[in-house]
Amino acid sequence: LLPQKLDELLLEIRGRQLNVLLLCETWHDADSVSICRLRSQGFSVVERARPRSDAAAASLAVNHGGVAVVAVPGIRLSPVDIGLCPATFECVAARVTSAGSNCIVVAVYRPGSVAVTAAFFANLADLLDRISTFVEPVVLAGDINIRLERESCQHAVQFNDLLASHGLQQCVTGPTHNRGGTLDVVCSSADLPAPVVDVIDIGLSDHYLLRWVTELQRPPPIYVTKTCRSWRLFDFDSFIADVRLSPLCDESAWRDIDDDGLVALYNETITGLLDKQVPIRSVTCRTRPSSVWFDDECRATKRHLRALERTARRCRR
């Protein structure tokens, strides 16, 4: 985003009809002329410059690194705080809204001058954990400087496995750098159609332009009708009192009944008592896909919390 390159970038935006750009290595500060100029022309910008040290805060030297998301006029862009400032890469997230539909985009940049470490994958896993909780479709794109075309490379395998475990797919094939190598990524939800990514050398950088189309239109909601009971209204103590007064606790009522009759008596009595306190009702609800991150440990924790809530309600009574 240096001023001398901004005019060329604007020509590419208009000529290729680009609506949203995820930019890496922007070499900008928050108050850079290029950022101010984009905003003055109606563009929305969500950026994160590489932090300068206190000693370099007043420096006029180029601030290397930096990431930004830029949207053309007419598309709403709002920052998303993911609560993470990773030490091994730079990232910025934004919500893109167009015609009432939206998605989350995350721009990432890992400097190629720094070796890939376990800390990088730990930071990336933390980022993916956080963005996988969003209801909207998520697109993560940027420059990670890992040779993904080398399928046997340990780092490439670990990166792809990490994406798969969070329900994401990497959609870029072929070299993305003028010296070869797939260093840049476009990752989208695996349960959505994979976008076709065009890799274009526009001559503005040693990295190529990755261009794709993301469908923001939400699919129509699916509703299902099912029957259930309002268990939150269930009073255990009242239920026990009703059972004690029922035929189940009256030996004369079932002394001469055979096995099948006992089963029928039990089912009819328990069902009748439940219908009295928490009758069956029909509800219509919207179906939602399961979240990949919601595993057995999450389910066990949820059951434990519900048990604690029930215990607390009984104590209050």
Secondary structure, 3 states (H helix, E strand, C coil): CCHHHHHHHHHHHHHCCCCEEEEECCCCCCCCHHHHHHHHCCCEEEEECCCCCCCCCCCCCCCCCCEEEEECCCCEEEECCCCCCCCCCEEEEEEEEECCEEEEEEEEECCCCCCCCHHHHHHHHHHHHHHCCCCCCEEEEEECCCCCCCCCCHHHHHHHHHHHHCCEEECCCCCCECCCCCCEEEEEECCCCCCCCEEECCCCCCECEEECCCCCCCCCCCEEEEEECCHHHCCHHHHHHHHHCCHHHCHHHHCCCCHHHHHHHHHHHHHHHHHHHCCCEEEEEECCCCCCCCCHHHHHHHHHHHHHHHHHHHHHC
